[in-house]
Amino acid sequence: VSTQSTGGFSFGGNQAAKGASTGMFDAAVSFYGSKISDADLEGVKCPFYMLFAEQDKQISKDRLEQIKALVSENARHIPLHLKVYEGVDHGFGHKARTNDVDVALEAMKDVHEWLAKYLA
């Protein structure tokens, strides 16, 4: 049995949300997709994990709260999870910043566990 997932960082995180709403994937992951649309979130058809950075200046606190509310509403129908990683900025998961290494490793572990759960 073959399973497929999609994921992306920043702009690619936004595209992962679009992919999650196509029905083509078994799971999706978005790292700091600050431009994820409401329509994409409302249309998600596979388990979708979203990672955000607490200090990300590319997404307002208000927009993050709106996304959280949409996730809460839509998680009743499909597994959706949003986690905000504290003390880090946009790009923490893929840029070699010495102060972000522990959080980046935590995020990668979280993503691995999420994908293992839904792609098993």
C-alpha positions in Angstrom: 0.0 0.0 0.0 1.4 3.4 -1.0 0.9 6.5 1.0 1.8 10.1 0.0 2.3 13.2 2.0 3.1 16.8 1.2 4.9 19.5 3.2 6.6 22.8 2.9 8.4 25.6 4.6 7.1 29.3 4.5 5.6 29.7 1.0 5.8 26.0 0.6 3.8 25.7 3.9 1.0 27.6 2.3 1.2 25.3 -0.7 1.1 22.3 1.6 -2.3 23.6 2.8 -3.5 23.8 -0.7 -2.3 20.2 -1.3 -4.0 19.0 1.8 -7.3 20.3 0.4 -7.0 18.4 -2.9 -7.7 14.9 -1.6 -4.4 13.6 -3.2 -2.4 13.1 0.0 -2.7 11.0 3.1 -1.1 13.6 5.3 0.3 17.1 5.1 2.7 19.4 7.2 3.1 23.1 7.0 6.0 24.9 8.6 5.1 28.6 9.3 2.7 28.9 6.4 1.7 32.5 7.2 -0.5 32.9 4.2 -2.7 29.8 4.6 -6.1 30.8 3.4 -9.4 30.1 5.3 -10.7 28.3 2.2 -7.7 25.9 2.2 -8.1 25.2 6.0 -11.9 24.6 5.6 -11.2 22.2 2.7 -8.5 20.0 4.2 -9.1 16.4 3.4 -6.2 14.7 5.1 -4.5 14.9 8.5 -2.7 18.2 8.6 0.0 19.4 11.1 0.8 23.1 11.2 3.9 24.5 12.9 4.3 28.2 13.7 6.9 30.3 15.4 5.9 32.4 18.4 8.1 35.3 17.3 7.2 35.1 13.5 6.8 38.6 12.2 5.3 37.3 9.0 2.0 36.4 10.6 0.0 38.6 13.0 -1.1 37.3 16.4 -4.7 38.0 15.3 -4.3 35.9 12.1 -2.7 33.1 14.2 -5.8 33.2 16.5 -8.1 33.0 13.4 -6.2 30.0 12.2 -6.4 28.3 15.6 -10.2 28.9 15.6 -10.6 27.3 12.1 -8.4 24.4 13.2 -10.6 23.9 16.3 -13.8 24.0 14.2 -12.5 21.7 11.4 -10.6 19.3 13.6 -14.0 17.6 14.4 -14.0 16.3 10.9 -10.4 15.6 10.1 -7.2 15.4 12.2 -5.8 18.9 12.3 -3.1 20.0 14.7 -1.5 23.4 15.2 1.5 24.0 17.5 3.2 27.3 18.2 6.9 26.8 19.1 8.0 29.3 21.8 11.0 31.6 21.6 11.7 31.2 17.9 11.2 33.1 14.7 10.2 32.3 11.1 12.6 29.7 9.7 13.5 28.0 12.9 13.0 24.5 11.4 15.5 24.8 8.6 18.0 27.5 9.3 21.1 26.7 11.3 20.6 29.0 14.2 22.5 27.9 17.3 19.7 29.1 19.6 17.0 27.3 17.7 18.5 23.8 17.4 16.7 22.3 20.3 13.3 23.7 19.1 14.1 22.6 15.5 14.8 19.1 16.8 11.6 19.1 18.8 9.6 20.1 15.8 11.2 17.4 13.6 10.4 14.8 16.2 6.8 16.1 16.4 6.5 15.9 12.6 8.0 12.5 12.4 5.5 11.2 15.0 2.6 12.8 13.3 3.5 11.4 9.9 4.2 7.9 11.4 0.7 8.0 13.0 -1.1 8.9 9.8 1.0 7.2 7.2 1.4 3.9 9.0 
